[in-house]
Structure formats: structure tokens, C-alpha cells
Amino acid sequence: MEHTKYVEKPVTYNTKEITMNSLVDVFEKRHTTFAWDEERIPERELIVEALQEVHTHIPSKNLQFPYQVRLMRNDNPEIREQIFSICQRNMHMTVEEDYGNPQVLAPWLIGFNARFVSDLERRYEPDSVRGVYDGEGKGKVRTNDDNGAQTQTENIEIGIFSAYIMLALANRGIQTGMCANICINYEEATEIFKLEEDEKALDFRFIMGIGYGKDIETRHKYLDPRINKEKHIPFAPVDVEVVYPRPAFDDIIIQL
Ligand SMILES: Cc1cc2nc3c(=O)[nH]c(=O)nc-3n(C[C@H](O)[C@H](O)[C@H](O)COP(=O)(O)O)c2cc1C
């Protein structure tokens, strides 16, 4: 009998392996994209379909969704320049020298911001006060979260959503590029993504570019809209681990 069990095991394992390989395929497809294929623009419907897939399946604490995801077509030259300017890569460099964050020149962008959910949270925590929903204060950073607990949940949840949407899009052959580097001006990001029009929108967090990517082996060029000159992307995606060596598994995964 032991033997039968032993024989069955690899069958189960193989079944799992088939499922897991397809997920690994998607993991392997995704990479942070700096160079966008300007000839091919993903259709809104395709991106919205991926967003719906994520919205339907993603976990969220008490299904409160303490964040919003703002989808925007990035085709207005003035706004493209503005976004690129607030996403300077290295603040110690001049605009001429700086390689920038060309992820945000993608044909589509999503912006993430925290969302007022204190009304929902008060079902369980009567004293919850994160954010003020009073008809005033639109477009302001309204952090009033003393010990940072809710902000932490928002950030964790935005991170989970980011991972899901990157993979849901990669599964459709669409690339993404994260940019947390909005070092110059969060207020401008707040305006660009129209947070002030939405009373439930709290602090702006970060931007993700979405589009079809060019090949990952070439250090492509792009047009820096700040100076209207061509520059190389920061590095070819294939070289990422030369630029940023990946820490050893055991430094990150602690097996207790
Ligand atoms: C939360 C977050 C923010 C990031 N912000 C930036 C950024 O501002 N600029 C940038 O070039 N890359 C940014 N990245 C991309 C990482 O540097 C990238 O994921 C890493 O180098 C691994 O490369 P890969 O995504 O191609 O696997 C960010 C990644 C994460 C998870």
C-alpha cells in the first residue's frame, strides 16, 4: 500500500508542476519596462479586462480596498513632460545627465492612491479616523494616522494589487514599469491623477507604466521630454542583476 501511495505522488506532483509552470511563464514574461513600443498601443478594453480580473480575485482586508487605481491614457505631451519631470531618477544630477524613469512614458499609466475607508473600518474599530470625509480638503494629503497602522495596510494592499495587475497584464503580453520615484512633487501627481475631484481620495502613492515593451536585450533610446533630446534608457532589462545584484536567497528568506 505504501508503494501505491509512493507511485501516486509523482502523478499529483506532475499535475501541480504543469499548473505551476504556466504561472512561472507569466513570472518570466514580466520585467520592469523602460522602452515602449510606440507602434502598438494596448486597447483600453484589454487593460480594463485585466483590472476586472484582479478586482474580482484579489484579497483585501475585510474587502475594504483602502486604495484606488487610476487608469490614464498618457498621450498629452504637456502632461507627459510634467510626469517625467517629477520622476527624476537621481536628484544630484542635472536634467541633462539624469537617465530619468522612462517607465512613465508608457502609453498608459496607473496611479495608486490611498482611499478613505474609515466609514467601513468603524464597523470594527469605532475610533478609526484615517482621512477626513467632510466635503473639504480635496486634493490634500490628509494623513492623520498617528501610529501609521492604516497607512501600512494601504501600502501593503497597493503592493499586492501591483503584483496582481503586473502578472495579469504580463499574461496578456503587456508590460509594466513601476515608478515610486516621484521625488520632486507628489502634489503635481495628485493633480495629474485628479485626486482633488474625488472626496474619497487620500495620499498619492506611486505610478506604473503600461504598454507593449521593446526587446529586453537592447539598451534602447527614448526621447527625454524635459530637454527634447534622445537618451539611453537606464539599462537594458536583461542586465538588471548586473546593475542591482539580487541578494542571496538565505539573506531574504529566513527558514526558522
Ligand atoms: C515598489 C517598487 C517601486 C519601484 N520604483 C522604481 C523606480 O522608481 N524606478 C525604477 O527604475 N525602478 C523601480 N522599480 C523597479 C525595480 O527596480 C525592479 O523591479 C527591479 O530592478 C527588478 O527588475 P525587474 O522588475 O525587471 O525584475 C520599483 C519596483 C518596486 C517593487
The ligand as a MOL file (V3000), in Angstrom:
LIG
                    3D

  0  0  0     0  0            999 V3000
M  V30 BEGIN CTAB
M  V30 COUNTS 31 33 0 0 0
M  V30 BEGIN ATOM
M  V30 1 C 7.5790 49.4020 -5.2400 0
M  V30 2 C 8.5700 49.4890 -6.3690 0
M  V30 3 C 8.9710 50.7160 -6.8200 0
M  V30 4 C 9.8880 50.8220 -7.8630 0
M  V30 5 N 10.2660 52.0510 -8.3000 0
M  V30 6 C 11.1730 52.1530 -9.3120 0
M  V30 7 C 11.5990 53.4220 -9.7540 0
M  V30 8 O 11.1910 54.4680 -9.2380 0
M  V30 9 N 12.4930 53.4710 -10.7790 0
M  V30 10 C 12.9740 52.3210 -11.3870 0
M  V30 11 O 13.7560 52.4130 -12.3260 0
M  V30 12 N 12.5560 51.0990 -10.9700 0
M  V30 13 C 11.6810 50.9950 -9.9540 0
M  V30 14 N 11.2700 49.7570 -9.5390 0
M  V30 15 C 11.7020 48.5690 -10.3070 0
M  V30 16 C 12.7450 47.7340 -9.6150 0
M  V30 17 O 13.9650 48.4140 -9.5910 0
M  V30 18 C 12.7840 46.4120 -10.3740 0
M  V30 19 O 11.6280 45.6910 -10.0620 0
M  V30 20 C 13.9830 45.5730 -10.0560 0
M  V30 21 O 15.1230 46.1790 -10.5380 0
M  V30 22 C 13.8860 44.1780 -10.6610 0
M  V30 23 O 13.7390 44.2440 -12.0540 0
M  V30 24 P 12.5230 43.5590 -12.7790 0
M  V30 25 O 11.2850 44.2550 -12.3050 0
M  V30 26 O 12.7750 43.7850 -14.2490 0
M  V30 27 O 12.5080 42.1200 -12.4070 0
M  V30 28 C 10.3920 49.6460 -8.4750 0
M  V30 29 C 9.9750 48.4030 -8.0020 0
M  V30 30 C 9.0860 48.3190 -6.9590 0
M  V30 31 C 8.6710 46.9630 -6.4750 0
M  V30 END ATOM
M  V30 BEGIN BOND
M  V30 1 1 1 2
M  V30 2 1 2 3
M  V30 3 2 2 30
M  V30 4 2 3 4
M  V30 5 1 4 5
M  V30 6 1 4 28
M  V30 7 2 5 6
M  V30 8 1 6 7
M  V30 9 1 6 13
M  V30 10 2 7 8
M  V30 11 1 7 9
M  V30 12 1 9 10
M  V30 13 2 10 11
M  V30 14 1 10 12
M  V30 15 2 12 13
M  V30 16 1 13 14
M  V30 17 1 14 15
M  V30 18 1 14 28
M  V30 19 1 15 16
M  V30 20 1 16 17
M  V30 21 1 16 18
M  V30 22 1 18 19
M  V30 23 1 18 20
M  V30 24 1 20 21
M  V30 25 1 20 22
M  V30 26 1 22 23
M  V30 27 1 23 24
M  V30 28 2 24 25
M  V30 29 1 24 26
M  V30 30 1 24 27
M  V30 31 2 28 29
M  V30 32 1 29 30
M  V30 33 1 30 31
M  V30 END BOND
M  V30 END CTAB
M  END
